[in-house]
């Protein structure tokens, strides 16, 4: 590849934006539309305008920074988000924005001709850590969530609504600026892997073919509360004991379905949650993910086949939410793979187990993602880390893929 991004500039960008919401000892808390997030937005706007890019926002605060092309063609858009979870890291989301900016900055400063306008994008409230759900703004743009309902969502642990925070931010723009099929023709999202596969296999790039499907259920056990000291064991209807058995049974049955099926119980609610009282109610989550929707159908069959009663406790279940497997665009995947090969980077085609804005956008535009390794496979934590070289490698692949797409489309 004749032109590559600047390792020094890429590293400076990561370091500079790591200051917004910085925590003592490392990492960040940069919740959507809080002061640190607004500071990061202002700095991004300043940098884009200094490069001659036009910066606009839509009605839900998504940012679009564009450099015009030589022809009247629809835009290529690339980016991710800059908000974080609480006690998060310096790479999740923001890497996609900064690597996109670095790729475009390289094109501008090196005078590389490009036919299509190029847009660097920031999605508002991707994490959902302040305003649930996650991927809120891409969900609104793609019709997954009703805007008015989302504007009324109150922040976790507070009183401010998303609509109030958006109005106060100064970033509420015009709905006509939203991502759309007429003005845009391709979407690229670079991202850290957030898992251990690339590092464990000694690979430099993940060419992301899609996002795996998932099912998410709540399973409920209802027993009877009684005194922890006076009720003999044989008379107890202990909902936590029953839930524990069900969880173990589920692990055994789901583990036998497919070697690459992943499943988690990450949330448990117990009532009355008093140490001297036998629990009368337990609700726990089951999150299962796999590329093959037929395997997920088997997961649902296992759930539906659970007994109606366990240790005298009534069992029921509720579907919480789910998604189908998303396949990214074959043409864009080819451009990413060719760019990776030209750079001489080792890689593999892979699927994302985590959700990303790209999965929604793929229903509107041809879309693709590019992964770089995450040290230790860790993400959503203050120790989240990718090396400067890994960050530059991903930006180089993005640059090469965008230029290939620009020539071909």
N, C-alpha and C positions, 0 to 999 in steps of 0.2 A: 504494500500500500504506500503510495508516494507521499501522501499527507497524513499526518497523525495529530491527535490532540496534544496539548502541552501537559506533561506530567506535573509541572510546577503550578500551572494555572488550576488544574483540576484539584490538586492538593490544597491550594490556597482557598478555593471555594468551599471545600469540605470544612476546613479549619474555621473560616469566617462564619459560616452559618451554624457551626456548633456552639457559637457564643449565645445564640438566641434561645433563652430558656435553659442555659447551662446549669447543671447541678454541681455542687461541691463534690469532688471526687470522680467526676465524669458523667457523661450521659446528659439527657435533657428531659424536661417536661415542657412541652410546647403544644398545649391543647388548642384546638381550633378557635380562632378569632380572639384569643387572649392577647395580652400585650406582647409577649415574646413572638407569637405568630404574626402579629401585625408588623412588628419590627423586621421580621424576616421577609415579609411581603414587600415592605418599603425598600429594603436593600435589593431584593430581586428586581423590582421596578427600576431602581436607580441604575443597576448594572445593565439591564436590557436597553434602557433609553440611551445610555452612554454608547452603546453599540449601534444606535440608530434604529432600534426596533420600536414598533408601535405597541403600546400596552393598553389593553382594554379588559373589562370584566363583564360578566353576565349578571343576571338578576339574583343569582345565589352565590355570587362572589368568586366564581371560578375565574382564574387569570389566564389571559391569552396574550403572549408577547410575540410579535410577528415581524419578520424581515421579508420584504417582497421579493418575488422571483422575476425572471426576465420575460415570462409569458403569463398570459391571463388564464391561469389554471387553478384548480382547487388546491387547498393547502395540505401539506403534511403536518401533523401535530405530534408532539412528543413530550413526555413529562410524567408527573406522578403527583405527590402531595408533599406538603411541608409540615403538617401537624403530626404530633407524636402521641403515643400512649403516656400515661404517667410513669416516670422513671424509665423512659425509653432511651434509644440510642441515636447516634449521629448519622445513620445511614438509611434506615428504613424510610422509604418515601422520598426524602429530600435528595438521596442519591440520584433518583430518576430525574428530578428537576435539574440538578446541577450538572449531571453528565449530558443532559440535553442542551443546557445552556453552553457548556463547553464545546459540544459538537458544532452548534450554530456559531459560536464565537470563532471557532477555527475556520469555518466557511467564510465568515465575514472578514477576518483579519488576513487570511491567505488569499482573498479575492477569488475563491472557487465559484465558478458560474453555476447557477442552479435555476431551473425553469420554474419550479413550483415555489410559492411562498412557504416559509418554514415557521411554524408556531411552537413556542415553548409554553406548556400549559401547567397550571397548578389546580388540582381539585380541592375544593373546600370540604373539610370535615370527613376525610377518608377513614380515619381511625374510629370515629364514633366514641372516643374516650370521654369527650365532654357532652356531646349530643348524640344519643343513639338514634338510628342504627349506624353501623359502619358503612362506608361507601355511599353516604347519604346523597351527595350532590350528583355523582354519576348516576345514582338510582333515580333521582328526580329527572335528569336530562333524558334518561332512557325509559322513562315512564314506569319505573318500578315502584316509586313512592310518590304520593300526592304532595305537591309543593306546600299547600296550605297546612296540611297535617304536619309536615316536617318543620315548618316555620313555628308551629306551636309547641314543639318538643322542648321540654325544660331540661337544663343542664343537670348532669348527675351531681347530686350533693349540693345543689344551689337553687336559685330562683329565676335566673335569666333564661329566656327562651332563645332558640336559634334565630328566630326572626329579629328579636331585640338586639342580639349580638351582631347580626349581619348589618342591621341599620346603623348601629353605632360605629361599625368598622370603617365606613366610608368606601367599601368595596362592592356595594350592591349596585350593579350596572344595569344594562338593558338586556331583556330576554332575547332580543334579536342576535346578540353576540354569542349565544350558546353554540356549542359544538353541534354540527348538523351535517346531513348528507350532501347538501348542495355546495357548501363552501369548503368542505374537507373531503379528502379521499383516502387517507391512511393514518393509522395511529400506531406509534411506537412507545413502549413503556419499559425503560431499563429499571432494574431492581436488584437489590441483594437477594440471594436465594432464600435466606431465613431458615435454612436447613443444612444438614451436614454432607449432602451427597457429593457436591463438586469438590469440596476439600478432601473428603475421605477417598475419592477416586483420583485425586491429583489433577483435576481438570480446571481450566481457566474460565470457560464460558458455558453457560447453559442456554441452548436454543430452545425456547419454551414453545411447545406445540399446543398447549391449552391449559385449562384449569379443571381439575378433577371435580366430579359431582360429589354431593354430600347429602346425608340425611341427618336430622337433628330431632331427637325425641326427648320428652320428659316422661319418666316412669315413676309412678306413685304407689307407695305402700301405705295402707291405713290400718293401724292397730288400735290398741287401747292403752291409755296411760294408767299407770298404777304405781304404788310406792316401791322404790328401789330396794327397800329393806324388808318389807313385810310380805311381798308377793312371791310365792315359790316359783321357781323357774318353769315348772311344767304348766303353770296357769297363765303365763305371760303371753301377750300378743305384741311382741316387741317389733315395731316397724323397722328399726335400724338393723336388727338381726336379719329380718326378712330381706331388706334391701341389700345387705352385704352378700347374702346367698345368691340373690338375683344377679348382682354385678359379677360375681365369680362365675356363675353359670353362663352369663352372656359372653364373658371373655373366652370361655372354653368353646362355645359354639361359634362365635364370630371368628376366632382364631383359626378355625378349621375350614373357613370358606375360601380364602385366597391369601397367599403369602404376602401380597402387597396391600391388602386392606389395612387401613389404620382406623383405630377407634379409641375414644376417650370418654371417661366420665370426669368432667372437670368442675362440676357444680353439684353440691348436695345441700339440701335444706332439711333440717331436722326440727320437729316440734315435740314438746315444748322447749327443748334444748336446755333442760335443767338437770344437773348432775344427779339429783336424787329421785328423778322421775323416769320411768320406762317410756321411751319415745312412742308416740301414737301416730306419727305421720313422718314420712320421708319422701321427698321428691328429688330425684337425681337425673342428670342429663346424660344422654348418649349421643355422641357426635361420631359419625362414621363416614369415611371418604374413600372413593375409589374411582378410577377412570371409567370402568365398565359399569354402566347403569344396571346391567343384569345382576351384578354382584350386590349392588345397593338394594335391589329388589329382594335379594335373598336375606339381606340384613333386616329389612322390614318384615319379611316372613318369620324370621326368628323372634322379633319383637312381638308380632301378633300371635305367635305360638306360645308365649309365656303363660304359665298357669294363672288362673283367676285368684288363687289364694296360696300364700306361702307362710308357713308357721302361724296359721290362723289370721293372717293379715290380708286384706283385700288388695289385689293388684289391678291397676289400670294404667293406661298410657295415653299420651297426647303428642301428636306431631307438632313440633315447634316451628321448624322451617327446613328448607332444603334447596338444592340447586342441581341442575343438570350439568353434565360435563360440557365444557366449552372448547371447541376446536378453533385455533387461530388460523389466519389466512395462509394458504400454502405458498402463494407467491411471495409474500413478505418473509415467511420462514426461509424460503430459498435465498432471498437477498441477505438475510442475517447469516445464514450458514456460509454463503460465498464470502461475505466480508470477514467472517471468523477465520476461514481457511486462508484468505489472502494475508491476514495479519499473522498467520502462523500459530494461532492459539489452539491449544487442545480443547475439546468440547464434547458435549453429548446433547442429543435431543432429549427433552424431559418435559414432564408436566408439573405444574404448580399445585401444591396441596392447599396453599392459602388463597384466599380471595383477593382480587385486585380490581381496580376500576376497569382495566382492560377487558375483563370478562363481560361487563355490561356494554362497553363501547363496541365490542366485537359484533353485537347485534345490529349496530348502525353502520360501522365502517370496517374495512379490512384492518385487522389488528395483529400485533405480535408483541412478545416480551423478550427481554434479554436478561439473563441472570449472571451475576458475578458471585464468587464464593463468600460465605459468611464464616468467620473464624469460629470453630467449635460448633457450627450450626446454630449459633445463638442469635436471637433477635427479640425485640420488645424488652430489652434489658440494657442497662447502662454500659455493659461490657461489649455490646454489639460492635463488630469491627471488620472492615475489609481494608487491605493494604492500599497505599497510594497507587501501586502498580496495577492491582486488580481494578481499582476505580477507573484508571486510565484505559485499561484494556476494554472494559465495557463501553466506554465513550468512543473508543476507536471502532468497535464493531457497529455501534449506532451510526457513527459518521459514515462508514463504508456502506451500510445497508441503506441509509437515506439517499446517498448519492447514486447508488444502483437503482433504487426505486425512482429517483428523479429522472434518470435517463430512460427508464423503461416504460413509465406509466404516463 
